[in-house]
């Protein structure tokens, strides 16, 4: 049980890192890129908290 939660958290973390990297590669202006990064980080934190059964 604990290992599956740990694997889920690790996969979620890696997906967040990958999406943030891909956002950096997009041809957007700096302000729009920052907004997208904040949205991705917020969604990532919420999904990590769901794995920890906070929500």
C-alpha positions in Angstrom: 0.0 0.0 0.0 2.7 2.5 1.0 4.9 1.6 -2.0 2.0 2.2 -4.4 1.4 5.7 -2.9 5.1 6.4 -3.1 5.3 5.4 -6.7 2.2 7.5 -7.5 3.8 10.5 -5.9 7.1 10.0 -7.8 5.3 9.6 -11.1 3.3 12.8 -10.4 6.4 14.7 -9.5 8.2 13.5 -12.7 5.2 14.5 -14.8 5.2 18.0 -13.2 8.9 18.4 -14.0 8.4 17.2 -17.6 5.5 19.6 -18.2 7.4 22.6 -16.7 10.3 21.7 -19.0 8.0 21.6 -22.0 6.5 24.9 -21.1 10.0 26.4 -21.1 10.4 25.2 -24.7 7.2 26.9 -25.9 7.5 30.1 -27.9 5.6 32.3 -25.5 6.4 35.7 -24.0 7.8 35.7 -20.5 4.6 36.8 -18.7 2.5 34.1 -20.3 5.1 31.4 -19.6 5.2 32.4 -16.0 1.4 32.2 -15.7 1.4 28.7 -17.3 4.1 27.6 -14.9 2.2 28.8 -11.9 -0.9 27.0 -13.1 1.1 23.8 -13.6 2.6 24.0 -10.2 -0.7 24.6 -8.5 -2.3 21.6 -10.3 0.7 19.5 -9.4 0.5 20.4 -5.7 -3.2 19.6 -5.6 -2.6 16.2 -7.2 0.3 15.4 -4.8 -2.0 16.4 -1.9 -4.6 14.0 -3.2 -2.1 11.2 -3.2 -1.4 12.0 0.5 -5.1 11.9 1.2 -5.4 15.5 2.3 -8.3 16.1 0.0 
